[in-house]
Amino acid sequence: MVHTELLPAPWEEILRKAWDITDDADVRWLVARLGPQSFKTMTEPVRRTNPAAAWLPRTFIRCTHDPRSDSPLESAAQIARAPGSGWRYRELATGHDAMVTAPRELADLLLEVV
């Protein structure tokens, strides 16, 4: 027996409602490429084992078009924005999939951090 209440919403619904993808062609392109993601990516911290990694520059790019008022990414953004956090903070006026909705702007930010 399948417990549908445990299954995620259809990708198209997630893209449109949670990730603010409005273009039909973008939705179709993304749906063809999306798949399940391990929940552990949200619960297990990243650990660096090489001490040299502490000296690498870090940049937090916050995509600000998030239809959720209680976005879990906002608390991470607050940490990255804090003085002395060690993060360079940047914003993009787009949704979760900036590589689809604002590819040039994202590329410009990525080139800035290299």
C-alpha positions in Angstrom: 0.0 0.0 0.0 1.3 3.4 -1.0 0.9 6.2 1.6 0.4 9.2 -0.7 0.6 11.6 2.2 4.3 10.8 2.5 5.0 11.4 -1.2 6.2 14.9 -2.3 3.9 17.1 -4.4 4.4 16.7 -8.2 7.5 18.5 -9.4 5.5 20.9 -11.6 3.6 22.1 -8.6 6.7 22.5 -6.5 8.4 24.5 -9.3 5.5 26.8 -9.7 4.5 27.4 -6.1 7.7 26.9 -4.0 10.4 27.8 -6.5 8.6 30.6 -8.4 9.2 29.2 -11.9 6.5 30.7 -14.1 7.7 30.0 -17.6 6.1 26.9 -19.1 9.2 25.9 -21.1 11.4 26.3 -18.0 9.0 24.1 -16.0 9.0 21.4 -18.7 12.9 21.5 -18.9 13.3 21.2 -15.1 10.7 18.5 -14.6 12.6 16.3 -17.1 15.7 16.6 -15.0 14.5 16.6 -11.4 14.7 13.6 -9.1 14.6 12.7 -5.4 17.2 14.3 -3.0 18.4 12.7 0.1 17.0 14.3 3.3 20.4 14.1 4.8 21.5 17.0 2.6 19.3 19.1 4.9 20.3 17.5 8.2 23.9 16.6 8.1 26.5 19.4 8.5 29.3 19.9 6.0 32.6 19.0 7.6 35.9 20.1 6.2 38.8 17.9 6.9 41.6 19.8 5.2 42.7 22.8 7.4 43.6 24.8 4.3 39.9 25.0 3.5 39.4 27.5 6.3 41.3 30.0 4.3 39.2 29.7 1.1 36.9 32.6 0.4 33.2 31.9 0.9 30.3 33.5 -0.9 26.6 33.1 0.0 24.2 33.9 -3.0 20.7 34.5 -1.7 17.9 34.2 -4.3 15.4 36.7 -2.9 12.2 35.7 -4.8 11.0 33.1 -2.3 7.2 32.8 -2.0 7.6 31.2 1.4 7.5 33.8 4.2 9.3 31.3 6.5 12.0 30.2 4.1 14.6 28.0 5.8 17.2 29.8 3.7 16.6 33.1 5.4 18.2 32.0 8.6 21.3 30.9 6.7 21.3 34.2 4.9 21.2 36.1 8.2 24.3 34.2 9.4 26.1 35.0 6.1 25.2 38.7 6.3 26.4 39.1 9.8 29.6 41.2 10.3 32.6 38.9 10.9 30.8 35.8 9.5 33.6 35.2 7.0 31.1 35.2 4.1 30.8 37.5 1.2 27.0 38.0 0.8 25.3 38.6 -2.6 21.7 38.7 -3.6 19.9 37.8 -6.9 16.3 39.0 -7.5 15.1 35.6 -8.7 13.9 32.3 -7.3 15.5 29.1 -6.3 16.7 28.0 -9.8 18.7 31.1 -10.7 20.6 29.0 -13.3 17.3 28.8 -15.2 15.6 32.1 -14.5 18.7 34.5 -14.3 21.6 32.6 -15.9 23.6 35.7 -16.9 23.2 37.4 -13.5 24.2 34.2 -11.7 27.2 33.7 -14.1 28.3 37.3 -13.3 28.3 36.6 -9.6 30.1 33.3 -10.0 32.8 35.0 -12.0 33.1 37.6 -9.3 34.0 35.0 -6.7 36.7 33.2 -8.7 
